[in-house]
Amino acid sequence: MKRARKSEVVRAPSIAYRRMTRNTASAELVCDGIPLAQLVERYGTPLYVYSSEMIRARMKAFARAFRSIPHTLCYSVKANSTLAILQLVERVGAGFDVVSGGELERVGRMKKTAARNVVFSCVGKTVPEMELALKSGILLFNIESASELGALAATSARLRKIAPVAVRVNPDVSAKTHPYISTGLQKHKFGVPIPEARELYAEAARQPYLKVSGVSVHIGSQISDVSSFADALTRVVDLVRDLRRLGHDIRYVDAGGGLGISYEGTQADFQEQILAYANAVLRPLKDLDVHLLLEPGRSIVGAAGVLLTRVIYKKTNNSKRFLIVDAGMNDLLRPALYSAHHEIVAVQRSSSAIEVADVVGPVCETGDFFARGRELPATREGDLLAILDAGAYGSALGSNYNTRGRPAEVLVDGKQARVIRKREMFHDQVRLERL
Ligand code: LLP
């Protein structure tokens, strides 16, 4: 008789422990059924692993939650810009939110025609970036200042290409999130205060190659209180009505991204959370007759990725215990930059014993840590750990600090796992340098 294998979900639906034997704590961590230890054997550490199934499920949950209104999900490339991830979301219908010419080039490299569904936000778009976006025929430029509007008016006239524009407004709404990733208050560099935005629309309408098309807003990231979205959208809707009264043809409302994920939880409540989010966004838009654009990043890919790392050494300084792992702040910057919390679990669990330790990388910075004073599964040198929820702003924020090569990245899709980014070698790093 086949023995039923119990599994314990860590991040629904894809990351789970699979028990190895019946009644023990011993279990191995899998991604859509593929043991992560097996992927490490093949590809080494540190290693990013992503679940296609989870990314698709998130995309579909968004589409379902917003099905009552015409909309496009413009996946935010900055969250994870690896080409195969872009391809995965494009294949389930995504457009893209880009913030640089480089990100736009990534979208074009993935699929030439995908630029048609690109929105371009950024406080400092350069003229060459505008030229690239105009030639690619993007959906919308989100303009963030009078000077930028002037530059786009001149560039589009010179190229004789129509630029569809929205003004990204700064609604002066608190996102109640980490100050570094909050963008919608008057003191932040982002967007244009609403009264000034009205003037920019008037100016845009006077420009022969600018086509007023929408209003855009983005108030920050990792937002858990959805009432902030409702507040921002309420202000945007008032503006849309005013602009329409003045004769502007506003087709699009771009509500930005920002929906948070639960870094401490099991994500089991994702459906609920996305419905609450959809409710907050949709209620103010009722009867407005617009095409909604959304720019989710983290909520699509965050929980779908893990960073696997090996414990190289254990050491105790006085009474403080450290696990020194082979991933560093250059691979996953979030804890160092924002004191962000990421759960850390054993890849192969053999007992329920725990110990308290700091998990630190090998980089020469005190800020190079993944957890401090954390209760962790008892670990030996050589053991593997998984840092959870590393799919968003993990590899994308990576660097070569300390001349460390970036990790390889693997995408699990059904029963297959394939390398979507090779491990970076020393020669990759020095390729552009000259002696
Ligand atoms: N749209 C715009 C204009 C944005 O600036 C951002 C994020 C997004 C969309 C996507 O937001 P999301 O849905 O991912 O929250 N590195 C930080 C997050 C920075 C977010 C920057 N902008 C972190 O690791 O928490």
Residues whose N, C-alpha, C, O or C-beta is under 5 A from the ligand:
A	BS01	LLP	S76 A79 S121 I181 H218 G220 S221 Q222 G256 G257 G258 L259 E295 P296 G297 R298 S299 R334 Y393
